[in-house]
Amino acid sequence: MNGGRTKFLSGAMTAMMLMMGAVLRAHSGPPYPILLDQIAGQYKISIWTDPDATDDGSAAGKFWVMVDPAQKGSALPPDTRVTVSIQPLDRPGPVVTGPADPVGDDATRRFVALVMDHEGHYAVKATVDGPGGPASIDAAADATYDTRPRPFMLILALVPFLLIGFVWMKLLVRRRSARG
């Protein structure tokens, strides 16, 4: 009976750790501003980023561009186009450019994900082209790899604590059976 209970508890704890690893993998750090409310041409532009570098070629460098008319009370025309370009500053590398598409129905909020293939300092350029005329603005971002440990490493780090808990439970069971 006690051996079955111990096996059940060990299995339940292992399942909880595996589920916890899946939850950790789903989280990404919050974006932060690299440029706030800068006037360029007829526009007021802000850029927020979550600049994650990847080795697998996935576009994990995320950029949100907020474009508002510089003149208060006017609306941004829906045919305004926004592009974001990045280029490494710490080594030679290509310019990567992508269109920043509207988020939902809001033409003033744009999003694009670009490939950042290594950690380091990147130049960021947002270009706006529309009825209000062209404008561009420069910023910079530091790309880093996602620093969360892999689920396997998390489990490996928890193994000593699980073993100590297992030995402790075994000791408690042995003491209880010795008393009675």
Secondary structure, DSSP 8 states (H G I E B T S, - for coil): -HHHHHHHHHHHHHHHHHHHHHHHHH-----EEEEEEEEETTEEEEEEEEEEE-SS----EEEEEEEEESSTT----TT-EEEEEEEESSS----EEEE-EEETTEEEEEEEEE---SSEEEEEEEEEEETTEEEEEEEEEEEEE-----HHHHHHHHHHHHHHHHHHHHHHHHHHHHH-
